[in-house]
Amino acid sequence: MTEGAVAALAVLVWLQIKHLFCDFFFQTPRQIEMKGVYGHPAGLSHAAQHAVASIPVFLLMPVSAVVAAAIVVAEFVTHYHVDWIKAVIGDRKGWTVRDKEYWRGLGSDQFLHQMTYLAICALLIWLRS
């Protein structure tokens, strides 16, 4: 396996670990509750935790500070809006953990976050080649 392939896999592993912790261990009840209120500091802080926790990937696949900042900002904006859309739809529909739609929403939310991580990794690979 090439050094680049190892670095790409390491990036994906790091993004998976940080996602697990930011979404399921560090997220506060207030952050969960306020995600559907556009611009609320609790939802913004959750997305910021994700963006900041992604910074170590640039130790694995270095890029310029400008590119790194652009990726971090894009992740923040993407993560925030994916969470906000899921919260708004779930709140409007009144979905709870007992509803299959709740789980479809959660699964779709997580899928979009994972696609964001694949896009970050693909961009880093492309910039490296």
Secondary structure, DSSP 8 states (H G I E B T S, - for coil): --HHHHHHHHHHHHHHHHHHIIIIIS--HHHHHHTTSTT-HHHHHHHHHHHHHTTTHHHHS---HHHHHHHHHHHHHHHHHHHHHHHHHHHHHT--TTSHHHHHHHHHHHHHHHHHHHHHHHHHHHHH-
